[in-house]
Amino acid sequence: MLENVNKNDTGIARLDQVTEHVLSVIDEMGFRQEGAFNLRLNGMAVCHGDSRHIQIVKKEDKPGIDVLISKDAKNEQVHIPVVLTEEGVDVVYNDFYVEEGADVTIVAGCGIHGEGCSESRHDGIHTFHVAKSANVRYVENHYAEGNGSGQKVLNPVTKIYVGEDAVFTLETAQIKGVDATKRETYVELEKNAKLFVTEKLMTHDTQTAISNMDVKLKGAGSSARIISRSVAKGTSNQVFHPKAIGENLCHAHVQCDSIIMDHAEISSIPEINAKHVDAQIVHEAAIGRINDEQLIKLRTFGLSEEEAESVIIEDFLK
């Protein structure tokens, strides 16, 4: 058993304060050892449970789990957080199979608490197979903390296959503390499938962040709305490259908005590619500094410049 986990008489895993704190940050809905859940801690699944309509099965050929979501799941949740409190590299492969008509919220995310001088890195490869008319909301928060000098790195790969008339909502946020991240997202949409993406990112100091996203609108009537919002401070560097590819009668809107501060650098590269005469795809991108008028107005209420900036940034990233 891991040092920061033991179990009581009922089989509930007792987690140390560091792990509990990290979980409270990355799982805003509240991680509980009930219903469908799986906690991966330092490369090991330390506790998990199934619900009536959601089953979690450990993979036999590689690290990770299969999450099987029944058609009878309605307005249900499954929580699958990852926490690293030790140095090293953790790679995991998770597959989600969502049956026709299911309605589920999947809460993931990774938190790192680093106190050492070596790298702590998590590479999560998640693949979603979403059947006809299902409704999936996937929430993924990334966070890092600790006084160690070792790099805290998160490299998520997300593959999403959305069936006919299904809806997939992807909400990702990098809260703070991650030294480097490279996010790769690939989506395919079938007939009348809908995709809603909201990506939020904060970088500071010398942190780097790269986000690549390919969305293929394959089916007639498919649609996608992709919104990216970010704030870059210090000398951090961000690169966004969302691509919408229309292969049929479809509609897509890509919007990237960023606030740049200090000596940071941001590259926003929205790309649209129409391969059908009835593909309607729009993109917008804007990068700018904090509005001086907003700062002045907040300062008149007695806020310091730093407090005023925090209010503006928090509102921007909502």
NUKE-391892 format. One record per residue (C-alpha): x, y, z; residue in three letters. Coordinates in pm, 1 decimal, always signed. Layout:
N
<zalum c1="X" c2="Y" c3="Z" rest="ala"/>
...
END
This chain:
318
<zalum c1="+0.0" c2="+0.0" c3="+0.0" rest="met"/>
<zalum c1="+122.7" c2="+351.3" c3="-81.8" rest="leu"/>
<zalum c1="+251.6" c2="+553.9" c3="+212.0" rest="glu"/>
<zalum c1="-15.0" c2="+820.6" c3="+175.5" rest="asn"/>
<zalum c1="-305.8" c2="+571.6" c3="+157.3" rest="val"/>
<zalum c1="-454.5" c2="+325.5" c3="+402.9" rest="asn"/>
<zalum c1="-804.4" c2="+186.1" c3="+442.7" rest="lys"/>
<zalum c1="-1049.9" c2="+180.8" c3="+727.7" rest="asn"/>
<zalum c1="-1271.0" c2="-110.2" c3="+827.3" rest="asp"/>
<zalum c1="-1528.5" c2="-28.1" c3="+558.8" rest="thr"/>
<zalum c1="-1269.5" c2="-37.2" c3="+279.1" rest="gly"/>
<zalum c1="-1267.0" c2="+339.2" c3="+225.9" rest="ile"/>
<zalum c1="-919.3" c2="+464.0" c3="+138.9" rest="ala"/>
<zalum c1="-784.8" c2="+719.4" c3="+384.4" rest="arg"/>
<zalum c1="-583.5" c2="+979.2" c3="+197.0" rest="leu"/>
<zalum c1="-320.8" c2="+1213.1" c3="+338.8" rest="asp"/>
<zalum c1="-375.3" c2="+1589.5" c3="+358.5" rest="gln"/>
<zalum c1="-167.7" c2="+1668.1" c3="+49.9" rest="val"/>
<zalum c1="-367.1" c2="+1429.9" c3="-167.8" rest="thr"/>
<zalum c1="-697.3" c2="+1554.3" c3="-25.0" rest="glu"/>
<zalum c1="-597.5" c2="+1915.3" c3="-95.1" rest="his"/>
<zalum c1="-494.6" c2="+1846.1" c3="-455.2" rest="val"/>
<zalum c1="-821.3" c2="+1658.0" c3="-513.5" rest="leu"/>
<zalum c1="-1021.1" c2="+1953.8" c3="-380.6" rest="ser"/>
<zalum c1="-857.4" c2="+2177.7" c3="-642.7" rest="val"/>
<zalum c1="-884.8" c2="+1955.3" c3="-950.8" rest="ile"/>
<zalum c1="-1231.0" c2="+1811.7" c3="-877.6" rest="asp"/>
<zalum c1="-1456.6" c2="+2112.1" c3="-824.7" rest="glu"/>
<zalum c1="-1761.9" c2="+1888.5" c3="-791.3" rest="met"/>
<zalum c1="-1604.3" c2="+1708.7" c3="-496.0" rest="gly"/>
<zalum c1="-1429.4" c2="+1371.9" c3="-512.7" rest="phe"/>
<zalum c1="-1609.1" c2="+1111.3" c3="-302.1" rest="arg"/>
<zalum c1="-1554.9" c2="+738.5" c3="-273.7" rest="gln"/>
<zalum c1="-1906.1" c2="+652.0" c3="-377.8" rest="glu"/>
<zalum c1="-2081.2" c2="+574.7" c3="-703.9" rest="gly"/>
<zalum c1="-1850.6" c2="+541.8" c3="-1006.6" rest="ala"/>
<zalum c1="-1497.4" c2="+660.2" c3="-928.6" rest="phe"/>
<zalum c1="-1130.8" c2="+574.6" c3="-975.3" rest="asn"/>
<zalum c1="-836.7" c2="+749.5" c3="-807.9" rest="leu"/>
<zalum c1="-492.4" c2="+704.1" c3="-961.5" rest="arg"/>
<zalum c1="-215.0" c2="+804.3" c3="-720.2" rest="leu"/>
<zalum c1="+153.5" c2="+793.8" c3="-818.8" rest="asn"/>
<zalum c1="+90.8" c2="+549.7" c3="-1101.2" rest="gly"/>
<zalum c1="-142.8" c2="+313.7" c3="-913.5" rest="met"/>
<zalum c1="-520.5" c2="+283.5" c3="-886.9" rest="ala"/>
<zalum c1="-567.7" c2="+305.1" c3="-508.5" rest="val"/>
<zalum c1="-946.6" c2="+296.8" c3="-492.1" rest="cys"/>
<zalum c1="-1238.9" c2="+259.7" c3="-729.4" rest="his"/>
<zalum c1="-1606.7" c2="+183.2" c3="-736.2" rest="gly"/>
<zalum c1="-1890.5" c2="+113.0" c3="-979.7" rest="asp"/>
<zalum c1="-2244.1" c2="+244.3" c3="-988.7" rest="ser"/>
<zalum c1="-2554.2" c2="+69.8" c3="-1115.7" rest="arg"/>
<zalum c1="-2507.1" c2="+203.5" c3="-1469.2" rest="his"/>
<zalum c1="-2132.3" c2="+272.9" c3="-1485.9" rest="ile"/>
<zalum c1="-1862.7" c2="+5.6" c3="-1461.9" rest="gln"/>
<zalum c1="-1486.1" c2="+65.5" c3="-1438.9" rest="ile"/>
<zalum c1="-1260.9" c2="-217.0" c3="-1557.7" rest="val"/>
<zalum c1="-881.6" c2="-225.5" c3="-1519.9" rest="lys"/>
<zalum c1="-695.4" c2="-282.4" c3="-1846.3" rest="lys"/>
<zalum c1="-489.6" c2="-600.5" c3="-1867.5" rest="glu"/>
<zalum c1="-247.2" c2="-507.5" c3="-2147.5" rest="asp"/>
<zalum c1="-140.6" c2="-158.2" c3="-2036.2" rest="lys"/>
<zalum c1="-194.1" c2="+89.3" c3="-1751.8" rest="pro"/>
<zalum c1="-540.3" c2="+239.3" c3="-1744.7" rest="gly"/>
<zalum c1="-909.8" c2="+165.0" c3="-1728.1" rest="ile"/>
<zalum c1="-1214.1" c2="+108.4" c3="-1946.9" rest="asp"/>
<zalum c1="-1519.2" c2="+304.1" c3="-1834.2" rest="val"/>
<zalum c1="-1841.6" c2="+140.0" c3="-1952.8" rest="leu"/>
<zalum c1="-2143.9" c2="+371.2" c3="-1940.3" rest="ile"/>
<zalum c1="-2483.5" c2="+210.0" c3="-1988.5" rest="ser"/>
<zalum c1="-2767.3" c2="+354.2" c3="-2195.4" rest="lys"/>
<zalum c1="-2963.9" c2="+371.0" c3="-1869.0" rest="asp"/>
<zalum c1="-2724.1" c2="+627.0" c3="-1716.5" rest="ala"/>
<zalum c1="-2915.8" c2="+953.5" c3="-1687.4" rest="lys"/>
<zalum c1="-2766.0" c2="+1266.3" c3="-1531.0" rest="asn"/>
<zalum c1="-2493.7" c2="+1054.7" c3="-1366.8" rest="glu"/>
<zalum c1="-2130.3" c2="+1131.2" c3="-1280.8" rest="gln"/>
<zalum c1="-1801.9" c2="+942.0" c3="-1284.2" rest="val"/>
<zalum c1="-1486.5" c2="+1083.9" c3="-1119.7" rest="his"/>
<zalum c1="-1141.4" c2="+968.2" c3="-1236.4" rest="ile"/>
<zalum c1="-875.0" c2="+1207.7" c3="-1095.4" rest="pro"/>
<zalum c1="-498.4" c2="+1156.4" c3="-1106.3" rest="val"/>
<zalum c1="-260.1" c2="+1282.4" c3="-836.1" rest="val"/>
<zalum c1="+121.1" c2="+1277.1" c3="-836.2" rest="leu"/>
<zalum c1="+307.2" c2="+1343.2" c3="-511.2" rest="thr"/>
<zalum c1="+621.9" c2="+1155.3" c3="-614.0" rest="glu"/>
<zalum c1="+874.2" c2="+1220.8" c3="-889.6" rest="glu"/>
<zalum c1="+868.8" c2="+1020.9" c3="-1212.0" rest="gly"/>
<zalum c1="+663.2" c2="+969.8" c3="-1527.3" rest="val"/>
<zalum c1="+310.6" c2="+828.0" c3="-1519.7" rest="asp"/>
<zalum c1="+145.8" c2="+718.6" c3="-1846.4" rest="val"/>
<zalum c1="-213.9" c2="+597.9" c3="-1849.4" rest="val"/>
<zalum c1="-459.8" c2="+492.0" c3="-2120.4" rest="tyr"/>
<zalum c1="-829.3" c2="+538.0" c3="-2041.2" rest="asn"/>
<zalum c1="-1112.2" c2="+444.8" c3="-2279.0" rest="asp"/>
<zalum c1="-1474.7" c2="+549.8" c3="-2235.4" rest="phe"/>
<zalum c1="-1758.0" c2="+360.4" c3="-2402.2" rest="tyr"/>
<zalum c1="-2085.3" c2="+553.2" c3="-2385.9" rest="val"/>
<zalum c1="-2395.2" c2="+367.9" c3="-2500.5" rest="glu"/>
<zalum c1="-2679.6" c2="+515.7" c3="-2705.1" rest="glu"/>
<zalum c1="-2887.9" c2="+772.8" c3="-2518.8" rest="gly"/>
<zalum c1="-2671.9" c2="+788.0" c3="-2204.6" rest="ala"/>
<zalum c1="-2635.6" c2="+1119.3" c3="-2019.1" rest="asp"/>
<zalum c1="-2318.0" c2="+1149.2" c3="-1809.4" rest="val"/>
<zalum c1="-2064.8" c2="+1393.4" c3="-1666.9" rest="thr"/>
<zalum c1="-1705.4" c2="+1269.3" c3="-1648.5" rest="ile"/>
<zalum c1="-1478.4" c2="+1459.7" c3="-1409.6" rest="val"/>
<zalum c1="-1108.5" c2="+1400.4" c3="-1464.8" rest="ala"/>
<zalum c1="-801.1" c2="+1616.8" c3="-1416.7" rest="gly"/>
<zalum c1="-451.1" c2="+1581.7" c3="-1280.4" rest="cys"/>
<zalum c1="-278.0" c2="+1748.6" c3="-988.8" rest="gly"/>
<zalum c1="+93.7" c2="+1741.3" c3="-909.3" rest="ile"/>
<zalum c1="+252.1" c2="+1815.5" c3="-572.5" rest="his"/>
<zalum c1="+626.0" c2="+1834.2" c3="-635.3" rest="gly"/>
<zalum c1="+887.9" c2="+1873.3" c3="-365.0" rest="glu"/>
<zalum c1="+1185.0" c2="+1709.4" c3="-537.5" rest="gly"/>
<zalum c1="+1444.8" c2="+1811.0" c3="-794.2" rest="cys"/>
<zalum c1="+1342.7" c2="+1562.5" c3="-1066.3" rest="ser"/>
<zalum c1="+1058.5" c2="+1585.0" c3="-1317.2" rest="glu"/>
<zalum c1="+703.2" c2="+1484.9" c3="-1228.3" rest="ser"/>
<zalum c1="+504.1" c2="+1414.7" c3="-1545.0" rest="arg"/>
<zalum c1="+165.2" c2="+1270.4" c3="-1631.4" rest="his"/>
<zalum c1="+71.5" c2="+1167.2" c3="-1985.2" rest="asp"/>
<zalum c1="-296.9" c2="+1081.2" c3="-1999.6" rest="gly"/>
<zalum c1="-434.0" c2="+931.5" c3="-2322.9" rest="ile"/>
<zalum c1="-813.2" c2="+938.8" c3="-2313.4" rest="his"/>
<zalum c1="-1035.9" c2="+803.9" c3="-2591.1" rest="thr"/>
<zalum c1="-1412.7" c2="+853.7" c3="-2599.7" rest="phe"/>
<zalum c1="-1650.7" c2="+637.1" c3="-2805.8" rest="his"/>
<zalum c1="-1986.6" c2="+814.2" c3="-2790.0" rest="val"/>
<zalum c1="-2288.5" c2="+634.8" c3="-2937.3" rest="ala"/>
<zalum c1="-2595.6" c2="+783.6" c3="-3101.7" rest="lys"/>
<zalum c1="-2796.3" c2="+1046.6" c3="-2909.2" rest="ser"/>
<zalum c1="-2572.9" c2="+1031.4" c3="-2601.0" rest="ala"/>
<zalum c1="-2488.4" c2="+1344.8" c3="-2402.7" rest="asn"/>
<zalum c1="-2139.2" c2="+1364.7" c3="-2248.6" rest="val"/>
<zalum c1="-1980.4" c2="+1645.1" c3="-2048.3" rest="arg"/>
<zalum c1="-1609.1" c2="+1598.2" c3="-1983.4" rest="tyr"/>
<zalum c1="-1437.8" c2="+1825.2" c3="-1728.5" rest="val"/>
<zalum c1="-1058.3" c2="+1820.9" c3="-1697.5" rest="glu"/>
<zalum c1="-863.9" c2="+2050.2" c3="-1461.3" rest="asn"/>
<zalum c1="-484.0" c2="+2065.2" c3="-1439.3" rest="his"/>
<zalum c1="-293.0" c2="+2200.6" c3="-1141.0" rest="tyr"/>
<zalum c1="+53.2" c2="+2185.4" c3="-987.5" rest="ala"/>
<zalum c1="+207.0" c2="+2301.8" c3="-660.7" rest="glu"/>
<zalum c1="+505.1" c2="+2238.4" c3="-433.6" rest="gly"/>
<zalum c1="+845.8" c2="+2390.8" c3="-365.4" rest="asn"/>
<zalum c1="+1053.8" c2="+2138.5" c3="-558.8" rest="gly"/>
<zalum c1="+1275.6" c2="+2249.5" c3="-846.9" rest="ser"/>
<zalum c1="+1175.8" c2="+1956.1" c3="-1067.8" rest="gly"/>
<zalum c1="+959.9" c2="+2030.4" c3="-1370.9" rest="gln"/>
<zalum c1="+587.1" c2="+1967.1" c3="-1331.3" rest="lys"/>
<zalum c1="+462.9" c2="+1851.4" c3="-1672.4" rest="val"/>
<zalum c1="+120.7" c2="+1747.4" c3="-1804.8" rest="leu"/>
<zalum c1="+72.5" c2="+1616.8" c3="-2160.5" rest="asn"/>
<zalum c1="-289.9" c2="+1513.5" c3="-2224.5" rest="pro"/>
<zalum c1="-400.6" c2="+1340.7" c3="-2544.3" rest="val"/>
<zalum c1="-777.7" c2="+1337.5" c3="-2599.6" rest="thr"/>
<zalum c1="-949.8" c2="+1150.6" c3="-2883.1" rest="lys"/>
<zalum c1="-1326.1" c2="+1192.2" c3="-2918.9" rest="ile"/>
<zalum c1="-1556.3" c2="+1009.1" c3="-3160.0" rest="tyr"/>
<zalum c1="-1909.2" c2="+1151.8" c3="-3143.9" rest="val"/>
<zalum c1="-2190.9" c2="+948.8" c3="-3297.1" rest="gly"/>
<zalum c1="-2504.5" c2="+1060.5" c3="-3478.9" rest="glu"/>
<zalum c1="-2720.0" c2="+1314.8" c3="-3288.7" rest="asp"/>
<zalum c1="-2486.0" c2="+1297.2" c3="-2987.4" rest="ala"/>
<zalum c1="-2352.6" c2="+1596.5" c3="-2791.1" rest="val"/>
<zalum c1="-2005.2" c2="+1626.1" c3="-2638.9" rest="phe"/>
<zalum c1="-1903.3" c2="+1914.4" c3="-2411.7" rest="thr"/>
<zalum c1="-1532.5" c2="+1949.6" c3="-2335.9" rest="leu"/>
<zalum c1="-1427.9" c2="+2184.7" c3="-2054.1" rest="glu"/>
<zalum c1="-1056.9" c2="+2208.3" c3="-1980.9" rest="thr"/>
<zalum c1="-870.5" c2="+2440.9" c3="-1746.2" rest="ala"/>
<zalum c1="-507.3" c2="+2480.6" c3="-1644.9" rest="gln"/>
<zalum c1="-540.2" c2="+2647.4" c3="-1308.6" rest="ile"/>
<zalum c1="-176.2" c2="+2722.8" c3="-1220.7" rest="lys"/>
<zalum c1="+164.5" c2="+2580.9" c3="-1143.2" rest="gly"/>
<zalum c1="+221.9" c2="+2363.4" c3="-1452.9" rest="val"/>
<zalum c1="+570.3" c2="+2427.0" c3="-1594.8" rest="asp"/>
<zalum c1="+507.3" c2="+2273.2" c3="-1935.3" rest="ala"/>
<zalum c1="+211.6" c2="+2122.9" c3="-2115.9" rest="thr"/>
<zalum c1="+138.4" c2="+1996.2" c3="-2464.6" rest="lys"/>
<zalum c1="-227.6" c2="+1919.2" c3="-2530.0" rest="arg"/>
<zalum c1="-330.9" c2="+1715.7" c3="-2834.8" rest="glu"/>
<zalum c1="-704.2" c2="+1691.2" c3="-2909.4" rest="thr"/>
<zalum c1="-867.5" c2="+1507.4" c3="-3199.4" rest="tyr"/>
<zalum c1="-1243.6" c2="+1499.6" c3="-3261.7" rest="val"/>
<zalum c1="-1466.3" c2="+1336.7" c3="-3524.6" rest="glu"/>
<zalum c1="-1833.8" c2="+1436.0" c3="-3552.0" rest="leu"/>
<zalum c1="-2094.4" c2="+1223.7" c3="-3729.5" rest="glu"/>
<zalum c1="-2437.4" c2="+1328.7" c3="-3863.0" rest="lys"/>
<zalum c1="-2600.6" c2="+1604.1" c3="-3651.8" rest="asn"/>
<zalum c1="-2341.0" c2="+1559.6" c3="-3377.2" rest="ala"/>
<zalum c1="-2255.0" c2="+1866.0" c3="-3167.8" rest="lys"/>
<zalum c1="-1929.4" c2="+1968.2" c3="-2999.0" rest="leu"/>
<zalum c1="-1884.7" c2="+2246.0" c3="-2742.2" rest="phe"/>
<zalum c1="-1530.5" c2="+2324.0" c3="-2626.3" rest="val"/>
<zalum c1="-1419.6" c2="+2573.3" c3="-2360.3" rest="thr"/>
<zalum c1="-1046.4" c2="+2585.8" c3="-2292.1" rest="glu"/>
<zalum c1="-900.4" c2="+2808.9" c3="-2017.2" rest="lys"/>
<zalum c1="-532.0" c2="+2855.4" c3="-1949.9" rest="leu"/>
<zalum c1="-309.0" c2="+3057.0" c3="-1718.1" rest="met"/>
<zalum c1="+71.1" c2="+3062.9" c3="-1747.4" rest="thr"/>
<zalum c1="+332.8" c2="+3262.7" c3="-1557.3" rest="his"/>
<zalum c1="+709.2" c2="+3282.0" c3="-1497.9" rest="asp"/>
<zalum c1="+884.4" c2="+3072.5" c3="-1768.7" rest="thr"/>
<zalum c1="+603.0" c2="+2823.3" c3="-1825.7" rest="gln"/>
<zalum c1="+517.8" c2="+2693.4" c3="-2173.5" rest="thr"/>
<zalum c1="+186.7" c2="+2568.3" c3="-2312.2" rest="ala"/>
<zalum c1="+98.2" c2="+2422.7" c3="-2651.5" rest="ile"/>
<zalum c1="-256.4" c2="+2328.1" c3="-2749.4" rest="ser"/>
<zalum c1="-327.3" c2="+2156.0" c3="-3083.1" rest="asn"/>
<zalum c1="-684.1" c2="+2065.0" c3="-3176.4" rest="met"/>
<zalum c1="-819.6" c2="+1898.9" c3="-3490.7" rest="asp"/>
<zalum c1="-1197.8" c2="+1883.4" c3="-3527.3" rest="val"/>
<zalum c1="-1336.4" c2="+1694.5" c3="-3826.3" rest="lys"/>
<zalum c1="-1699.9" c2="+1764.3" c3="-3905.0" rest="leu"/>
<zalum c1="-1768.4" c2="+1450.6" c3="-4107.6" rest="lys"/>
<zalum c1="-2146.9" c2="+1417.0" c3="-4089.9" rest="gly"/>
<zalum c1="-2417.6" c2="+1633.9" c3="-4244.0" rest="ala"/>
<zalum c1="-2558.8" c2="+1880.0" c3="-3992.0" rest="gly"/>
<zalum c1="-2268.2" c2="+1847.2" c3="-3750.9" rest="ser"/>
<zalum c1="-2154.0" c2="+2156.2" c3="-3560.2" rest="ser"/>
<zalum c1="-1874.9" c2="+2275.8" c3="-3332.9" rest="ala"/>
<zalum c1="-1815.3" c2="+2575.9" c3="-3108.4" rest="arg"/>
<zalum c1="-1458.2" c2="+2610.5" c3="-2984.0" rest="ile"/>
<zalum c1="-1367.5" c2="+2885.5" c3="-2736.6" rest="ile"/>
<zalum c1="-1017.4" c2="+2932.5" c3="-2596.7" rest="ser"/>
<zalum c1="-934.2" c2="+3193.1" c3="-2331.6" rest="arg"/>
<zalum c1="-590.0" c2="+3242.9" c3="-2183.7" rest="ser"/>
<zalum c1="-373.6" c2="+3473.5" c3="-1975.3" rest="val"/>
<zalum c1="+6.5" c2="+3479.5" c3="-2007.2" rest="ala"/>
<zalum c1="+229.0" c2="+3646.7" c3="-1747.5" rest="lys"/>
<zalum c1="+602.1" c2="+3677.3" c3="-1684.3" rest="gly"/>
<zalum c1="+807.4" c2="+3536.9" c3="-1972.1" rest="thr"/>
<zalum c1="+571.7" c2="+3245.2" c3="-2036.4" rest="ser"/>
<zalum c1="+494.0" c2="+3123.9" c3="-2386.6" rest="asn"/>
<zalum c1="+164.9" c2="+2996.1" c3="-2526.8" rest="gln"/>
<zalum c1="+77.8" c2="+2849.1" c3="-2868.4" rest="val"/>
<zalum c1="-280.2" c2="+2769.7" c3="-2974.5" rest="phe"/>
<zalum c1="-356.5" c2="+2586.6" c3="-3297.5" rest="his"/>
<zalum c1="-724.1" c2="+2486.6" c3="-3325.2" rest="pro"/>
<zalum c1="-828.4" c2="+2350.9" c3="-3665.3" rest="lys"/>
<zalum c1="-1186.2" c2="+2298.1" c3="-3786.6" rest="ala"/>
<zalum c1="-1223.2" c2="+2077.8" c3="-4095.6" rest="ile"/>
<zalum c1="-1564.0" c2="+2075.7" c3="-4268.1" rest="gly"/>
<zalum c1="-1617.8" c2="+1759.6" c3="-4472.1" rest="glu"/>
<zalum c1="-1994.9" c2="+1792.4" c3="-4513.4" rest="asn"/>
<zalum c1="-2280.3" c2="+2037.5" c3="-4463.2" rest="leu"/>
<zalum c1="-2179.7" c2="+2173.1" c3="-4124.1" rest="cys"/>
<zalum c1="-2119.6" c2="+2479.1" c3="-3908.6" rest="his"/>
<zalum c1="-1821.6" c2="+2564.5" c3="-3687.9" rest="ala"/>
<zalum c1="-1704.1" c2="+2867.9" c3="-3491.7" rest="his"/>
<zalum c1="-1351.4" c2="+2897.1" c3="-3350.1" rest="val"/>
<zalum c1="-1272.6" c2="+3182.3" c3="-3109.1" rest="gln"/>
<zalum c1="-938.9" c2="+3249.0" c3="-2934.0" rest="cys"/>
<zalum c1="-908.9" c2="+3539.1" c3="-2686.7" rest="asp"/>
<zalum c1="-593.1" c2="+3608.0" c3="-2485.6" rest="ser"/>
<zalum c1="-457.8" c2="+3861.3" c3="-2237.5" rest="ile"/>
<zalum c1="-83.6" c2="+3918.6" c3="-2252.5" rest="ile"/>
<zalum c1="+113.3" c2="+4069.9" c3="-1963.6" rest="met"/>
<zalum c1="+473.6" c2="+4150.4" c3="-1868.5" rest="asp"/>
<zalum c1="+713.3" c2="+3993.1" c3="-2124.3" rest="his"/>
<zalum c1="+504.1" c2="+3691.7" c3="-2221.3" rest="ala"/>
<zalum c1="+449.9" c2="+3565.2" c3="-2574.8" rest="glu"/>
<zalum c1="+130.3" c2="+3425.4" c3="-2729.6" rest="ile"/>
<zalum c1="+76.0" c2="+3272.2" c3="-3072.5" rest="ser"/>
<zalum c1="-284.1" c2="+3210.1" c3="-3177.6" rest="ser"/>
<zalum c1="-324.2" c2="+3016.6" c3="-3502.2" rest="ile"/>
<zalum c1="-692.1" c2="+2931.4" c3="-3567.3" rest="pro"/>
<zalum c1="-725.8" c2="+2732.9" c3="-3889.5" rest="glu"/>
<zalum c1="-1033.9" c2="+2653.6" c3="-4094.5" rest="ile"/>
<zalum c1="-1050.7" c2="+2405.1" c3="-4379.1" rest="asn"/>
<zalum c1="-1361.9" c2="+2356.6" c3="-4592.3" rest="ala"/>
<zalum c1="-1389.6" c2="+2041.2" c3="-4801.3" rest="lys"/>
<zalum c1="-1758.0" c2="+2076.3" c3="-4885.5" rest="his"/>
<zalum c1="-1952.3" c2="+2355.8" c3="-5055.5" rest="val"/>
<zalum c1="-2197.5" c2="+2374.2" c3="-4762.6" rest="asp"/>
<zalum c1="-1937.1" c2="+2388.1" c3="-4488.1" rest="ala"/>
<zalum c1="-1969.5" c2="+2715.9" c3="-4294.9" rest="gln"/>
<zalum c1="-1670.1" c2="+2781.9" c3="-4070.0" rest="ile"/>
<zalum c1="-1576.4" c2="+3104.5" c3="-3891.7" rest="val"/>
<zalum c1="-1271.5" c2="+3189.3" c3="-3682.9" rest="his"/>
<zalum c1="-1177.5" c2="+3482.0" c3="-3459.9" rest="glu"/>
<zalum c1="-859.1" c2="+3556.1" c3="-3266.8" rest="ala"/>
<zalum c1="-769.6" c2="+3846.3" c3="-3038.1" rest="ala"/>
<zalum c1="-466.7" c2="+3913.9" c3="-2817.1" rest="ile"/>
<zalum c1="-436.7" c2="+4225.0" c3="-2603.6" rest="gly"/>
<zalum c1="-339.8" c2="+4375.6" c3="-2272.9" rest="arg"/>
<zalum c1="-567.9" c2="+4446.3" c3="-1977.8" rest="ile"/>
<zalum c1="-791.9" c2="+4743.0" c3="-2047.4" rest="asn"/>
<zalum c1="-660.0" c2="+5054.6" c3="-1867.6" rest="asp"/>
<zalum c1="-1012.0" c2="+5191.4" c3="-1816.0" rest="glu"/>
<zalum c1="-1114.8" c2="+4875.9" c3="-1631.8" rest="gln"/>
<zalum c1="-808.1" c2="+4902.0" c3="-1409.0" rest="leu"/>
<zalum c1="-874.5" c2="+5266.9" c3="-1328.1" rest="ile"/>
<zalum c1="-1239.9" c2="+5198.4" c3="-1248.1" rest="lys"/>
<zalum c1="-1152.3" c2="+4916.6" c3="-1008.5" rest="leu"/>
<zalum c1="-878.8" c2="+5125.0" c3="-845.8" rest="arg"/>
<zalum c1="-1141.0" c2="+5389.2" c3="-761.6" rest="thr"/>
<zalum c1="-1312.5" c2="+5125.0" c3="-547.4" rest="phe"/>
<zalum c1="-1000.8" c2="+5098.8" c3="-331.9" rest="gly"/>
<zalum c1="-836.1" c2="+4797.6" c3="-495.7" rest="leu"/>
<zalum c1="-461.7" c2="+4788.2" c3="-548.7" rest="ser"/>
<zalum c1="-333.9" c2="+4745.8" c3="-903.4" rest="glu"/>
<zalum c1="-256.2" c2="+4379.7" c3="-835.4" rest="glu"/>
<zalum c1="-601.8" c2="+4318.4" c3="-686.2" rest="glu"/>
<zalum c1="-767.4" c2="+4493.6" c3="-980.9" rest="ala"/>
<zalum c1="-572.6" c2="+4279.1" c3="-1229.1" rest="glu"/>
<zalum c1="-676.4" c2="+3963.8" c3="-1042.0" rest="ser"/>
<zalum c1="-1044.7" c2="+4062.3" c3="-1060.5" rest="val"/>
<zalum c1="-1023.1" c2="+4128.7" c3="-1434.7" rest="ile"/>
<zalum c1="-837.9" c2="+3804.0" c3="-1504.3" rest="ile"/>
<zalum c1="-1077.7" c2="+3597.7" c3="-1292.3" rest="glu"/>
<zalum c1="-1377.0" c2="+3744.1" c3="-1474.3" rest="asp"/>
<zalum c1="-1209.0" c2="+3689.0" c3="-1813.8" rest="phe"/>
<zalum c1="-1144.1" c2="+3321.6" c3="-1740.7" rest="leu"/>
<zalum c1="-1493.3" c2="+3244.4" c3="-1611.3" rest="lys"/>
END
